[in-house]
Amino acid sequence: MRLNNFCAATLAALLINIWLIQNLTAATLNDGIVAFAEGRSKEAEAFFMSKLKEAKFANESLIYLSKINLQKGDAQAAAKHIDQALLLAPNNAEELLTAGNVYCGLAQQASILSALKIAKKCIAYYESAIQIEPENAPALLAAIKFHMEAPSIAGGSSKRGRELLDRLEKTAPEDASTYKIYLLDKENKKADAQALADTLSQQGFKSAENQYAVAHYYKENKLFAQSKALFTPLLTWPETPQNKWHIQDSYLQLGEILLTEATDQTQGIKLIETYKMKNNNPDDIHYFWSTWSLAKGYKSIGQLTKYNDLVNSIKTMDYKKNTAFAKEFDSATAH
């Protein structure tokens, strides 16, 4: 009886210790995770670098350092960190998905011959993530996009892409339908794409990311009424680390629509200013675009001083790393 009580007490103490270690780990890394989610890249990078010497935090810290560097556009540094993380077995689906994202990013920066080899490594990591978690929707979607959009010489396979899309449709039908809109639009089946978007919009969305994607589809096709009907309610969605970017970016998208329609430039400017307060991360893909949109908004209401101030602020920064933006901005501001 005493032995049984001793074993029970020992087991209880062990379980408590495991719980404390797990929660301590989460709490200890939480500051860096929050900094990353909020776009404070330098702070997040410094935090995770400081954790590398602690064995229990090394793997997750390397994964986040890889994500941070990929966001900054430094795929070489991202690859260095994720390769180190992959050496720390066992690997999980999230880690392999990150590796796929990193190597796809690396392929985009490489020469044509090197890119083909690197791209095959990218899809191999996506497929490995799926093998570990066959119903992991983000991994499935990443693999589907690769197979449907990459040439066969780089490892793409439309047949494999369709197989995975069928699987995604069973496990995450909203994700699958949202991606199908893109496929239909790409195949120039405009009526079918809009019909599917309309159906999803009428049903309502479970995912802020999907609602954002469909709203953006409407915006790109100049269906502004439908786009506003989806972007506007996104502003009130509860934020999570997964949907935070999409919710915040909705302020920018909605503001740009109002400026394009020229019906309420003041409100459009206000929305973009709110976006800039929420997301002022220089590494964000929309950082320079949002500043440029805000500048044009001020110009549209005759506030040329603010327009010139924003244009000059862009010129003092390394905006040319965003080649698409640099091409438009330089052309529009050339004197």
C-alpha positions in Angstrom: 0.0 0.0 0.0 2.8 2.4 0.9 4.6 1.4 -2.3 1.5 2.1 -4.4 1.1 5.5 -2.7 4.8 6.2 -3.3 4.5 5.3 -7.0 1.4 7.4 -7.4 3.1 10.4 -5.7 6.2 10.0 -7.8 4.2 9.8 -11.0 2.2 12.9 -10.0 5.4 14.8 -9.3 6.8 13.7 -12.6 3.8 14.9 -14.5 3.8 18.2 -12.7 7.5 18.7 -13.6 6.8 17.9 -17.3 4.0 20.4 -17.3 6.2 23.0 -15.7 9.0 22.4 -18.2 6.6 22.7 -21.2 4.9 25.8 -19.9 8.2 27.4 -18.9 9.6 26.7 -22.4 6.5 28.4 -24.0 6.7 31.3 -21.6 10.4 31.7 -22.1 10.1 31.8 -25.9 6.9 33.8 -25.9 8.5 37.2 -26.0 10.4 36.3 -29.2 7.3 34.7 -30.8 5.2 37.8 -30.0 7.9 40.1 -31.4 8.0 38.1 -34.6 4.2 38.1 -35.0 4.1 41.8 -34.4 6.8 42.5 -37.1 9.5 43.6 -34.7 12.1 41.6 -36.7 15.3 43.0 -35.1 14.0 42.4 -31.6 12.8 38.9 -32.5 16.1 38.1 -34.2 18.2 39.3 -31.2 15.9 37.3 -28.8 16.2 34.0 -30.7 20.0 34.4 -31.2 20.3 34.7 -27.5 18.6 31.4 -27.0 20.7 29.3 -29.4 23.1 28.2 -26.6 20.3 26.7 -24.6 19.8 23.2 -25.9 16.1 23.0 -25.1 15.4 26.2 -27.1 17.8 25.8 -29.9 15.6 24.0 -32.4 12.6 26.3 -32.2 14.9 29.3 -32.1 16.6 28.2 -35.3 13.2 27.8 -37.0 12.2 31.3 -36.1 15.5 32.7 -37.1 15.0 31.1 -40.5 11.5 32.6 -40.8 12.8 36.0 -39.8 15.6 36.0 -42.4 13.2 34.7 -45.1 10.9 37.6 -44.3 13.9 40.0 -44.7 14.6 38.5 -48.1 17.9 36.9 -47.0 17.2 33.3 -48.1 20.9 32.3 -47.7 20.8 33.1 -44.0 17.4 31.5 -43.7 18.8 28.3 -45.3 21.7 28.3 -42.9 19.4 28.4 -39.8 16.9 25.8 -41.1 19.6 23.4 -42.1 21.0 23.5 -38.5 17.5 22.9 -37.2 17.0 19.9 -39.4 20.1 18.3 -37.9 18.3 18.3 -34.5 16.1 15.2 -34.9 13.3 14.5 -34.9 11.9 16.9 -37.5 8.2 17.9 -37.4 5.9 19.0 -40.2 6.1 22.7 -39.3 9.9 22.5 -39.5 9.8 20.8 -42.9 7.2 23.2 -44.2 9.5 26.1 -43.2 12.4 24.3 -44.9 10.3 24.1 -48.1 9.5 27.8 -47.9 13.1 28.7 -47.4 14.4 26.6 -50.3 11.6 27.9 -52.6 12.7 31.4 -51.6 16.3 30.5 -52.3 15.4 29.1 -55.7 13.8 32.4 -56.7 17.1 34.2 -56.0 19.3 31.7 -57.8 20.5 31.4 -61.4 18.3 29.3 -63.7 20.4 26.1 -63.5 20.9 26.3 -59.7 17.2 27.2 -59.2 16.0 23.9 -60.8 18.1 21.9 -58.3 17.1 24.0 -55.3 13.4 23.8 -56.3 13.5 20.0 -56.2 14.8 20.3 -52.7 11.9 22.7 -51.9 9.2 20.3 -53.0 10.9 17.4 -51.3 10.6 19.1 -48.0 6.9 19.9 -48.6 6.3 16.2 -49.5 8.1 15.1 -46.3 5.9 17.4 -44.2 2.9 15.8 -45.8 4.2 12.3 -45.0 4.5 13.2 -41.3 1.1 14.9 -41.2 -1.0 13.8 -44.3 -3.9 16.3 -43.3 -1.7 19.3 -42.5 -3.5 22.0 -44.6 -0.7 24.5 -44.8 1.7 21.8 -46.0 -0.8 20.4 -48.4 -1.5 23.9 -49.8 2.2 24.7 -50.2 2.8 21.5 -52.1 -0.3 22.0 -54.3 0.9 25.5 -55.2 4.3 24.2 -56.1 3.1 21.3 -58.2 0.5 23.4 -60.0 2.8 26.3 -60.7 6.3 25.0 -61.1 7.4 23.4 -64.4 8.1 19.6 -64.4 11.8 20.2 -64.9 11.8 21.8 -61.5 9.8 19.0 -59.9 6.3 20.3 -60.5 3.5 17.8 -61.4 -0.1 18.9 -62.2 -1.2 15.3 -61.6 0.3 15.2 -58.1 -1.1 18.7 -57.5 -4.6 17.6 -58.3 -4.2 14.5 -56.1 -3.2 16.7 -53.2 -6.0 19.2 -54.0 -8.5 16.4 -53.8 -7.1 15.5 -50.4 -7.2 19.1 -49.2 -10.8 19.3 -50.3 -11.7 16.5 -47.9 -9.7 17.8 -45.0 -10.1 21.6 -45.5 -12.7 22.3 -48.1 -12.6 26.1 -47.6 -8.9 26.2 -48.2 -9.3 24.0 -51.3 -12.1 26.2 -52.8 -10.2 29.4 -52.1 -7.2 28.1 -54.0 -9.5 26.8 -56.8 -10.5 30.4 -57.5 -6.9 31.3 -58.3 -6.6 28.2 -60.6 -9.8 29.1 -62.5 -8.8 32.7 -62.8 -5.3 31.6 -64.1 -7.0 29.3 -66.6 -9.0 32.3 -67.8 -12.3 30.8 -66.6 -13.3 34.1 -65.2 -17.0 33.4 -64.8 -16.4 30.1 -62.9 -13.8 31.8 -60.7 -16.2 34.6 -59.8 -19.1 32.1 -59.2 -17.0 30.1 -56.8 -15.9 33.3 -55.0 -19.5 34.4 -54.7 -20.5 31.0 -53.3 -17.8 31.1 -50.7 -18.7 34.7 -49.8 -22.4 33.8 -49.3 -21.5 30.8 -47.1 -19.2 32.9 -44.9 -15.7 32.1 -43.9 -14.1 30.2 -41.1 -10.7 31.5 -41.9 -9.6 35.1 -42.0 -6.8 34.1 -44.4 -9.3 32.7 -46.9 -11.6 35.7 -46.5 -8.7 38.0 -47.2 -7.7 35.9 -50.3 -11.1 36.1 -51.8 -11.4 39.8 -51.0 -8.1 40.3 -52.7 -9.3 38.3 -55.7 -12.3 40.7 -56.0 -10.0 43.7 -55.7 -7.6 42.5 -58.4 -10.5 42.0 -60.7 -11.9 45.5 -59.8 -15.0 44.0 -58.2 -14.8 46.7 -55.5 -18.2 46.3 -53.9 -17.7 42.6 -53.3 -14.1 43.2 -52.1 -15.2 45.9 -49.6 -17.9 43.6 -48.3 -15.2 41.1 -47.2 -12.4 43.4 -46.2 -14.6 45.6 -44.0 -15.7 42.9 -41.5 -12.1 41.5 -41.4 -11.1 44.6 -39.5 -13.1 43.4 -36.5 -11.9 39.8 -36.5 -10.0 38.6 -33.4 -6.3 38.5 -34.1 -4.2 35.4 -33.8 -0.6 34.8 -34.7 -1.8 33.0 -37.8 -4.3 35.7 -39.1 -2.7 38.8 -37.7 -1.0 39.9 -41.0 -4.1 39.4 -43.1 -6.3 41.3 -40.7 -3.9 44.2 -40.5 -3.3 44.3 -44.2 -7.0 44.6 -44.8 -6.8 48.2 -43.6 -4.4 48.9 -46.5 -6.4 47.0 -49.0 -9.6 48.7 -48.1 -8.0 52.1 -48.0 -6.5 51.6 -51.5 -10.0 50.7 -52.8 -11.5 53.9 -51.5 -8.7 55.9 -53.0 -9.1 54.2 -56.3 -12.9 54.8 -56.3 -12.2 58.4 -55.4 -15.4 58.4 -53.4 -13.9 59.0 -49.9 -10.2 59.8 -50.1 -10.1 61.1 -46.5 -11.4 57.7 -45.2 -9.0 55.9 -47.5 -6.1 57.9 -46.1 -7.2 57.2 -42.5 -7.4 53.5 -43.1 -3.8 53.4 -44.6 -2.5 55.5 -41.7 -4.1 53.0 -39.3 -2.4 50.2 -41.2 1.0 52.0 -40.9 0.5 52.2 -37.2 -0.3 48.6 -36.9 2.4 47.3 -39.3 5.4 49.5 -39.8 7.8 46.6 -40.5 10.4 47.6 -43.2 10.7 43.9 -44.2 7.0 43.5 -44.9 6.2 43.0 -48.5 3.7 45.9 -48.5 5.8 48.4 -46.5 6.9 50.5 -49.4 3.6 50.0 -51.3 1.6 51.3 -48.4 3.8 54.4 -48.0 3.5 55.1 -51.7 -0.3 54.6 -51.6 -0.5 57.0 -48.6 1.6 59.5 -50.5 -0.7 59.4 -53.5 -3.7 59.7 -51.2 -2.4 62.9 -49.8 -1.7 64.2 -53.3 -5.2 63.4 -54.3 -6.6 65.9 -51.7 -4.0 68.5 -52.4 -1.6 68.0 -49.5 1.6 68.2 -51.5 3.9 68.7 -48.6 2.9 65.4 -47.0 3.1 63.8 -50.4 6.7 65.1 -50.9 7.7 64.1 -47.4 6.6 60.5 -47.9 8.2 60.3 -51.3 11.5 61.6 -49.9 11.3 59.2 -47.0 11.1 56.3 -49.4 14.1 57.6 -51.4 16.2 57.5 -48.2 15.6 53.8 -47.7 16.6 50.6 -49.5 13.4 50.3 -51.5 15.1 48.9 -54.6 15.3 45.5 -53.0 11.6 45.3 -53.9 12.1 45.3 -57.7 8.4 45.5 -58.7 7.9 48.5 -56.4 11.1 50.2 -57.5 10.1 50.0 -61.1 6.7 51.7 -60.5 8.0 54.2 -57.9 11.0 55.4 -60.0 8.9 55.8 -63.1 6.2 57.8 -61.3 8.6 60.1 -59.4 11.2 60.6 -62.2 11.7 64.3 -62.9 
